């Protein structure tokens, strides 16, 4: 890791904290030790900066791992997202399993909500999984019954997935039976994501898929994000949990969307 130039006497606290935020958003997850080496300061100095950023709700620190706090401009790292709301995600994924059939091609993006489905894929073999997420591919590689197509492109460490023009071009050459994904934030009318590259890849995936399934837990309706993925009517079915307010479920159904509510 290349240290920041401190030959002029080092960075002031505000500049250090900006450098920490830039680094965390870029790499996805880091540690106090790595930041101390990068900034050429003591671990105690980094601890103080990290504590201040935590108080400002800009970062999370859990078991020694530092990640960006989710906001309208940033998305949590893949490791943090996979550890959140595991029970709800399992229930949503179980409901989504009814859309899988033998011989299908299935598209999954870097959404952690679809992860519980991966272990069920061999039951539908022969089946082909298309994904841009490295953390998804790692699990599928251990399943010889599942054919894996990994979409390449520019690797983003925070998401452990591939994005950019190369990824979008590769997706545009496919025709997929089922697409399953989630979104960071929703209204009854539109889906959003904090990262423009991620939003673009999601749109590309929807454009080449015949059946489109959206898996979203109830918390996604209270969040905000900057970039629009598209209208909720792009999806044939929305699967959510029973904590989603009834007026939101009604608004989705009023648009002709099939909504499945899973008890939790």
C-alpha positions, 0 to 999 in steps of 0.5 A: 500500500502506498503511503500518502505523502507527509513530507510537508508535515502531515495531513490535518485531521480533516484531510486525514478523515477525507482520505480515510473516507475516499479509501474506504469507499474505493476498496470497500473494507479496510482496517486501522492498521492498513489506514495507519500505514497508508497515512503514515501515522500512528494507530491511535491517531487513526482510531481517533479519526475513525471514532469521529467518522463513526459519530458522524455516521459516515463509516461502520467499524465491526470486528476490526473491519471498517466500511462505509456507512450506507447512504444515498451516495454509498452502498455497504460493502458486500461482506457487510450486506451479506451479514444483515437481515439474514433471516428475512433474506432467506425467507424472500429467497425461499419464496423466489425459488418457485420461479426456478425451473430445470434448464433455465438461465438465471441472472443474479447481480451483486445483491446479497438478497439472492445469496440464499438461493445459490445452495438450491440451484443444483436441485434445478440442474441443468441450470445456468447462472449468470452473474457479475458478482465474484462472491456469488461465483465463488459459491457456484464454482463448488457446484458442478451441476450449475453452469456459471457465466461470470460477467467481467468488467471493471472490478469494484472491491467494495461490491466484490463485483464487476461493472462498467462498459465491458460488463454492460456490453457482455450483458447486452449479448445475452437472453436470460430466462429469469433475473433476480435482484434487489435494490438499495432504495425503493418507492412504490414507483421507482427503484434506486441505487447509490452508485451509477455504475451499479444502476447501469448494470442492473438496467442492462440485466433487466433489458435482456431478461424475460421474467424479472423478480425483485427481492426487497425487505421492508427496510428498503422502502425507508431508504434513499439513493441517488441513481434511478434503476428504473420503474418498479413496473419493470418487474413482474413480481416483487417479493417483500416481507410482512413488515412492508406497510400495507399502503406500499403493497397496495400501491405496487399492486395497483400498478399491475405488479404481482406482489408476494408478501412473506411472513417473518 
